[in-house]
Structures are given as C-alpha cells and as structure tokens.
Amino acid sequence: MGRSGLKLSTLSFGSWVTFSNQLDEDLATDCMKVAREAGVNFFDNAEVYARGESERVMGQSLRKLGWRRGSYVVSTKFFWGLNKGPNEQNTLNRKYLLEAMGASLERFGLDHVDIVFCHRPDPETPVEETVLAMHDLVARGQTHYWGTSEWSAAEFRAAWDFADQWRLHRPVVEQPQYHLLHRERVESEYAPLYRDLGMGTTTWSPLASGLLTGKYLDGIPEGSRGALKGYEWLQKDLVNPGHAAKVRALMAVAESVGCTLAQLAIAWCVKNPHVTTVITGASRASQVSENLKALDVVPKLTPEVMARIEAALG
C-alpha cells in the first residue's frame, strides 16, 4: 500500500450497499469466505454503511469464519456520522473521531481495525486537529494506518505535511472512486502524491455502481442497486445516454477479449500501477467468483486492447 509496507491483495472485497441492505449475515459470510479462499485479504467497510449495521454484520461473519487476526486487513471510515448532533455528523473533529472509533470497534467486535479513512474532508475543522486525532488512534493501537477518502491532492498534502513536520503518524493511503468513466483524480491530480509521498490507493466502484456490467442499458432492473431505496441519486448516471453508448462499445471489446464487461472493467483498474487494490462488491458468492476472474484478464490487456478501450471511451 504505497510506501507503508502493508500488503493488500490486488482485488479486495467491500461491503458498501450490500451488507445488511442486500446481504444478511449468512450470505455475507459466504461471500467473504469465497473471497478469502481466492486470496483476498482486505475487507473494506465504513461507519455509515447501513448506519452501522454493515460493520456489525462483517464482525459477526469474521467471528463465524474464525480467521487468524493477522491474516486479514479490515478498514472503516468516519465523517458522516450516525446521529444528528452538531458533533456527531459531517465532521472530523477530535470528539467525533475518538468516540466514533470506540463505537465502531464495539460493532465489529474487534480490538482494532487495520486502516481508518477520513471519509470526506471537513472544511470546518482545522486539518491539524484531525491529524492529531488520527495520530492518537494509531498511537492507542485502535488502528495501524490512517488515510483519506475523496480528499483533493492539496488537502491530502496539507495533512501529510503537518504530520511530517511534527513527526506524527502520516496519512498513507487515499480511497478514491476510479473506473473507466471516472479517471481524472486518480490519473492526473494525485500523480505528484504517488511520486513525492508514496501514497497508496484503495479504489472503489470499478463497475460504476453496476453501470459497467451492461445491466442498465434497458433501464433500471428491479432488485438492482439503482432501484434500492436511498440510492435514487445513482439513477441519473445509470441511465445516461452518453454512458450507454460507451458501455455498448466496451462490451464489444470485452467480447473480443473473451470476458465479461465487468471483468474487463475491473482488470483495467488493476492495470494502473498506482492502484494498490481494487475494491469489489457482490450480492452473492457466485458474483464474487466472477469478479475475481478479472485477474485472468489483466495479461490480455495488451497495448492494442488498451487502445481499443480508449477508442470506445472516445
């Protein structure tokens, strides 16, 4: 993971949307088991996913599976909060972060997580206060590493510089959205951070919330992510005519390679040398297996195929 020394599997498994919303504990356990048996060692979560229930479900699955604690990496994220108090939502102040950490560990049933992400930047809290709080979480042994999610390059560097100046635990990883239709930040904006700071990345939504599977070409199917209550904000992008044209063109490339569009999209993310791990999600164990087959596609992404992908994207 960048220059941190922490090793993450090329593909990882995340619980956003699915845990509790689409998967109960038994199905979640099945998906995690299939992922782990295939070599996945990183399992991503967040306080806000299913309002804390996602952490609880993952914790129960971890206890049921009985894996050795040192054999896997688990993360969570803080910012949005679960309550509406002025210090309990949309903040990265010290009070919230330290209290949220304790509540999260209780839901997981763990004495520590491996990575904590600041889920969004907080313009109302000085970055110095956030860095000091995150340093303390590491110093207390409640997490081993900390990072950010969807911070600008300037915001990440400000946090890193302050931590470096005062010899505090520095942010070492960013979790940005990255897929065929969303590229600028990972490929351009963050470029100096990889070079200068050795920042790692755990990228999310390689399938653009399912758009890059082709299942939304004829509208939003019942039972899909786009049809879930609370995720209506996704619908505009899922049925975007311009996106649909690109998806159809990409499907032709995938067919020529001998894989599904989803596998092509995931493999394309893996191809970027600055991506530490690609977080995948699934609502059933068979889907986990299908996604993991993307690793077999990576060697097939020759310069010629990559050029055809660029042409399909216009």
C-alpha positions in Angstrom: 0.0 0.0 0.0 2.2 2.8 -1.3 5.3 3.0 0.9 3.6 1.8 4.0 4.8 -1.7 3.8 1.3 -3.1 4.3 0.4 -5.7 1.6 -3.1 -5.8 0.2 -4.5 -8.3 -2.3 -4.8 -6.9 -5.8 -8.6 -7.3 -5.5 -10.4 -6.7 -2.3 -14.0 -7.0 -1.0 -16.2 -4.1 0.2 -19.5 -4.0 2.0 -20.9 -0.7 0.6 -24.7 -1.1 -0.3 -24.7 -4.9 0.1 -24.2 -5.8 3.7 -27.4 -5.6 5.7 -29.2 -3.9 2.7 -28.9 -6.9 0.3 -27.0 -9.5 2.3 -27.8 -11.0 5.6 -25.1 -12.5 7.9 -25.1 -15.9 6.2 -24.8 -14.5 2.7 -22.2 -12.0 3.8 -20.2 -14.8 5.4 -20.4 -16.9 2.2 -19.1 -14.0 0.1 -16.3 -13.3 2.4 -15.3 -17.0 2.6 -15.2 -17.3 -1.2 -13.1 -14.1 -1.5 -10.7 -15.2 1.2 -10.2 -18.6 -0.4 -9.3 -16.9 -3.6 -6.6 -14.8 -2.0 -8.4 -11.7 -0.9 -7.0 -10.3 2.4 -8.6 -6.8 2.5 -12.2 -6.2 3.6 -13.5 -2.6 3.4 -16.3 -1.1 5.5 -17.5 2.2 6.9 -19.4 3.5 9.9 -22.1 5.0 7.6 -22.8 1.8 5.6 -26.3 0.7 6.5 -26.0 3.0 9.5 -23.5 0.8 11.4 -25.2 -2.5 10.5 -22.6 -3.2 7.9 -19.8 -3.2 10.5 -21.9 -5.4 12.8 -22.6 -7.9 10.0 -18.9 -8.1 9.0 -17.8 -8.5 12.6 -20.3 -11.4 13.0 -19.0 -13.0 9.8 -15.4 -12.7 10.9 -16.2 -14.4 14.2 -18.0 -17.2 12.4 -15.2 -17.7 9.9 -12.6 -17.8 12.7 -9.7 -16.4 10.6 -6.4 -15.7 12.4 -6.5 -11.9 13.0 -3.1 -11.3 11.5 -4.2 -12.9 8.2 -6.6 -10.3 7.0 -6.9 -6.5 6.9 -10.2 -4.7 7.7 -11.0 -1.0 7.4 -13.6 1.5 8.3 -14.3 5.2 7.6 -15.6 8.2 9.6 -17.2 11.5 8.7 -20.9 11.3 8.0 -21.8 10.0 11.5 -24.9 8.1 12.7 -26.7 10.8 14.7 -27.7 14.4 14.1 -25.9 16.2 16.9 -23.6 19.1 15.9 -20.5 17.0 16.8 -21.9 13.7 15.5 -22.3 14.3 11.8 -20.3 15.7 8.9 -17.2 16.4 10.9 -13.7 15.2 11.6 -13.2 16.9 14.9 -11.5 15.2 17.7 -14.5 14.5 19.8 -16.3 12.7 17.0 -13.4 10.7 15.7 -12.3 9.3 19.1 -15.9 8.4 20.1 -16.8 7.0 16.6 -13.7 4.8 16.8 -14.8 3.2 20.1 -18.4 2.6 18.8 -17.1 1.1 15.6 -14.8 -1.4 17.3 -17.8 -2.4 19.5 -19.9 -3.1 16.5 -17.1 -5.1 14.8 -16.3 -6.9 18.0 -12.6 -6.2 17.4 -10.0 -4.6 19.5 -8.6 -2.8 16.4 -9.1 -2.3 12.7 -6.1 -2.0 10.3 -7.0 1.1 8.4 -9.2 4.1 9.2 -10.2 6.5 6.5 -11.4 10.1 6.9 -14.4 9.5 4.6 -14.6 13.1 3.3 -12.6 16.3 4.0 -14.1 18.6 6.7 -13.8 22.3 5.8 -14.9 23.4 9.3 -12.3 21.5 11.3 -8.6 22.6 11.1 -6.6 19.8 9.4 -4.2 19.9 12.4 -6.9 18.8 14.8 -7.9 15.9 12.5 -4.3 14.8 12.0 -3.6 14.9 15.8 -6.8 12.8 16.5 -5.8 10.3 13.8 -2.3 10.1 15.2 -3.8 9.3 18.6 -6.0 6.5 17.2 -2.8 4.9 15.8 -0.8 5.5 19.0 -3.6 3.9 21.0 -3.4 0.8 18.8 -7.0 1.2 17.7 -5.8 1.3 14.1 -2.5 0.6 12.4 -2.7 3.1 9.5 -4.9 6.0 8.5 -5.8 7.7 5.3 -8.4 9.7 3.4 -11.3 9.1 1.0 -12.1 11.6 -1.8 -9.8 14.3 -0.5 -8.2 16.6 -3.0 -4.5 16.3 -3.6 -3.9 19.6 -1.8 -5.9 18.5 1.2 -4.0 15.2 1.5 -0.7 17.0 1.1 -1.6 19.5 3.8 -2.4 16.7 6.3 0.8 14.8 5.3 3.0 17.9 5.6 1.7 18.8 9.1 2.1 15.2 10.3 5.6 15.0 8.9 6.6 18.3 10.4 5.7 17.2 13.9 6.7 13.6 13.5 3.1 12.3 13.8 1.6 9.3 12.1 1.1 10.4 8.5 -1.8 9.5 6.1 -0.5 6.8 3.8 -3.5 5.9 1.6 -6.4 7.5 -0.3 -9.6 5.8 -1.3 -11.0 7.4 -4.4 -13.6 6.4 -6.9 -11.9 5.1 -10.0 -13.4 3.4 -13.1 -13.4 3.7 -16.9 -15.8 6.7 -16.8 -14.2 8.5 -13.8 -10.4 8.9 -14.1 -9.1 12.5 -13.7 -8.3 12.5 -10.0 -6.5 9.1 -9.8 -4.6 9.5 -13.1 -3.7 13.2 -13.0 -4.5 15.1 -9.8 -2.8 12.6 -7.5 0.2 12.0 -9.7 2.6 14.1 -7.5 1.4 12.3 -4.4 2.5 8.9 -5.7 5.9 10.3 -6.7 6.6 12.6 -3.7 4.8 10.9 -0.8 4.4 7.3 -1.9 0.6 7.4 -1.4 -1.3 4.1 -1.8 -4.8 3.8 -3.2 -7.7 1.5 -2.4 -10.0 2.4 -5.3 -13.8 1.9 -5.2 -16.7 1.4 -7.6 -14.7 -0.2 -10.5 -18.1 -1.0 -12.1 -19.6 2.4 -11.7 -22.3 1.1 -9.3 -23.1 -1.6 -11.9 -23.2 0.6 -15.0 -20.1 -1.2 -16.3 -21.9 -4.5 -16.3 -24.3 -3.5 -19.0 -27.4 -4.3 -16.9 -28.7 -0.8 -17.0 -28.8 -0.4 -20.8 -32.6 -1.0 -20.9 -33.5 0.9 -17.7 -33.2 0.1 -14.0 -34.0 -3.6 -13.2 -36.0 -4.4 -10.1 -33.7 -5.5 -7.2 -30.6 -3.8 -8.6 -28.6 -1.2 -6.7 -30.2 1.6 -8.7 -33.6 0.5 -7.5 -32.7 0.4 -3.8 -34.4 3.0 -1.5 -31.9 5.6 -0.6 -29.8 5.2 -3.7 -32.0 7.2 -6.1 -29.1 9.6 -6.6 -27.4 7.0 -8.7 -30.1 6.8 -11.3 -29.1 9.8 -13.3 -25.7 8.3 -14.2 -27.0 4.8 -14.6 -29.4 5.8 -17.4 -27.2 8.5 -19.0 -27.5 8.0 -22.8 -23.8 9.1 -23.3 -22.7 6.5 -20.9 -24.8 3.8 -22.5 -23.1 4.4 -25.9 -19.7 3.9 -24.3 -20.9 0.8 -22.4 -22.1 -0.8 -25.7 -18.7 -0.1 -27.3 -16.8 -1.5 -24.3 -19.0 -4.7 -24.4 -17.7 -5.3 -27.9 -14.1 -5.0 -26.7 -14.8 -7.4 -23.8 -16.3 -9.9 -26.2 -13.2 -9.9 -28.4 -11.1 -10.5 -25.3 -13.3 -13.4 -24.1 -14.5 -11.9 -20.9 -17.5 -10.1 -19.4 -17.6 -6.3 -19.4 -17.4 -6.4 -15.6 -14.2 -8.4 -15.7 -12.7 -6.1 -18.3 -13.6 -3.0 -16.2 -12.0 -4.4 -13.1 -8.9 -5.7 -14.9 -8.5 -2.2 -16.5 -8.4 -0.7 -13.0 -5.8 -3.2 -11.9 -3.6 -2.3 -14.8 -2.9 1.2 -13.3 0.3 0.8 -11.4 -0.8 3.4 -8.8 -3.8 1.4 -7.8 -2.9 -0.7 -4.7 -6.1 -2.7 -4.6 -9.5 -2.6 -6.4 -12.4 -2.9 -4.0 -15.1 -5.1 -5.5 -18.6 -5.8 -4.1 -21.1 -8.6 -4.7 -24.6 -9.6 -3.6 -23.9 -13.4 -3.9 -21.0 -15.7 -3.7 -21.0 -16.6 -7.4 -20.7 -13.0 -8.2 -17.5 -12.8 -6.0 -16.0 -15.6 -8.0 -16.9 -14.0 -11.4 -15.4 -10.7 -10.3 -12.2 -12.3 -9.2 -11.7 -13.9 -12.6 -10.8 -10.4 -13.7 -7.2 -11.2 -12.7 -7.1 -13.7 -15.6 -8.0 -10.8 -17.9 -5.2 -8.5 -16.9 -2.5 -10.2 -19.0 -4.8 -9.9 -22.0 -4.9 -6.1 -21.8 -2.2 -5.6 -24.4 -1.4 -2.1 -25.7 -3.7 -2.9 -28.7 -6.6 -3.8 -26.4 -5.9 -0.8 -24.2 -6.0 1.4 -27.3 -9.4 -0.1 -28.3 -10.7 0.7 -24.8 -9.6 4.3 -25.2 -11.3 4.5 -28.6 -14.5 3.1 -27.1 -14.5 5.8 -24.5 -14.0 8.5 -27.1 
